[in-house]
Amino acid sequence: MATALPVELYEILEDRLGREQAHDIVKALENAADRISLQKKLELRDELSKELASKADLLAVKADLQGTINTLKSDLQGEIKALRWEFKLYFAVITAVILLTNPRALDLLTRLLGVVK
């Protein structure tokens, strides 16, 4: 992952310091640039890993949601059972009220059941 320095920089260093020293300085600069680049990549990876959700995070949220859904489902089933019982009670009460308050309905019921001929 060598970082290439501009040729002009190498030529200037070669003119001022000589070929060997210029070569050594360019190699040192390239190595330093590679180390800095790697360090920045690692820092970026660490920062992103803190910000982004991992598979484990998603699985934990999924399990939590599944538990919440199951709880809500059981609560809803209990509410539906209670409402069914209430509707049956209301139907019986309304039927009794109709039969008791309407004499013709009571006559019709007795004829249908065959109690009175």
C-alpha positions as CSV (number, residue, x, y, z in Angstrom):
1,M,0.0,0.0,0.0
2,A,2.8,2.3,-1.0
3,T,1.9,6.0,-1.2
4,A,3.5,7.6,-4.2
5,L,5.1,11.0,-3.6
6,P,5.3,13.4,-6.5
7,V,8.4,13.1,-8.7
8,E,9.1,16.8,-8.3
9,L,9.6,16.3,-4.5
10,Y,12.0,13.4,-5.1
11,E,14.0,15.5,-7.7
12,I,14.2,18.4,-5.3
13,L,15.5,16.2,-2.5
14,E,17.9,14.5,-4.8
15,D,19.4,17.8,-6.0
16,R,19.8,19.1,-2.4
17,L,20.7,15.9,-0.5
18,G,22.0,13.4,-3.0
19,R,20.5,10.3,-4.4
20,E,20.8,8.0,-1.4
21,Q,19.6,10.4,1.2
22,A,16.7,11.5,-1.1
23,H,15.7,7.8,-1.6
24,D,15.8,7.2,2.2
25,I,13.7,10.3,3.0
26,V,11.1,9.3,0.3
27,K,10.9,5.8,1.7
28,A,10.5,7.1,5.2
29,L,7.8,9.6,4.1
30,E,6.0,6.8,2.2
31,N,6.1,4.5,5.3
32,A,4.9,7.3,7.5
33,A,2.0,8.0,5.1
34,D,1.1,4.3,5.0
35,R,1.1,4.1,8.8
36,I,-1.1,7.3,9.1
37,S,-3.4,5.9,6.4
38,L,-3.8,2.6,8.3
39,Q,-4.3,4.4,11.6
40,K,-7.1,6.5,10.1
41,K,-8.7,3.5,8.6
42,L,-8.7,1.7,11.9
43,E,-10.1,4.8,13.7
44,L,-12.8,5.1,11.1
45,R,-13.7,1.4,11.4
46,D,-13.9,1.7,15.2
47,E,-16.1,4.8,14.9
48,L,-18.4,3.1,12.4
49,S,-18.6,0.0,14.5
50,K,-19.9,2.1,17.4
51,E,-22.4,3.9,15.2
52,L,-23.8,1.0,13.2
53,A,-25.9,-1.9,14.5
54,S,-24.3,-5.3,14.5
55,K,-26.0,-8.6,13.9
56,A,-26.0,-9.2,17.6
57,D,-27.8,-5.9,18.2
58,L,-30.4,-6.7,15.6
59,L,-31.0,-10.1,17.0
60,A,-31.4,-8.6,20.5
61,V,-33.9,-6.1,19.2
62,K,-35.7,-8.9,17.3
63,A,-36.0,-11.0,20.4
64,D,-37.2,-8.1,22.5
65,L,-39.9,-7.3,19.9
66,Q,-40.9,-10.9,19.7
67,G,-41.4,-11.0,23.4
68,T,-43.4,-7.8,23.3
69,I,-45.6,-9.1,20.5
70,N,-46.2,-12.3,22.4
71,T,-47.2,-10.4,25.5
72,L,-49.6,-8.1,23.5
73,K,-51.0,-11.1,21.7
74,S,-51.8,-12.9,25.0
75,D,-53.3,-9.7,26.4
76,L,-55.4,-9.2,23.4
77,Q,-56.7,-12.8,23.5
78,G,-57.7,-12.3,27.2
79,E,-59.5,-9.1,26.3
80,I,-61.4,-10.9,23.4
81,K,-62.5,-13.7,25.8
82,A,-63.8,-11.1,28.3
83,L,-65.6,-9.2,25.5
84,R,-67.2,-12.5,24.3
85,W,-68.5,-13.2,27.8
86,E,-69.8,-9.7,28.1
87,F,-71.6,-9.9,24.8
88,K,-73.3,-13.2,25.8
89,L,-74.4,-11.6,29.1
90,Y,-75.7,-8.5,27.3
91,F,-77.6,-10.6,24.8
92,A,-79.2,-12.6,27.6
93,V,-80.1,-9.4,29.5
94,I,-81.6,-7.7,26.4
95,T,-83.6,-10.9,25.5
96,A,-85.0,-11.0,29.1
97,V,-85.9,-7.3,29.0
98,I,-87.7,-7.7,25.7
99,L,-89.6,-10.7,26.9
100,L,-90.6,-9.1,30.2
101,T,-91.6,-5.7,28.8
102,N,-93.4,-6.9,25.7
103,P,-96.4,-9.1,26.4
104,R,-96.8,-10.1,22.8
105,A,-93.2,-11.3,22.7
106,L,-93.9,-13.5,25.7
107,D,-97.0,-14.9,24.0
108,L,-95.1,-15.6,20.8
109,L,-92.3,-17.4,22.7
110,T,-94.8,-19.6,24.6
111,R,-96.5,-20.5,21.3
112,L,-93.2,-21.3,19.7
113,L,-92.1,-23.5,22.6
114,G,-95.4,-25.2,22.7
115,V,-96.0,-24.4,26.4
116,V,-99.4,-22.9,26.0
117,K,-101.8,-24.0,23.2
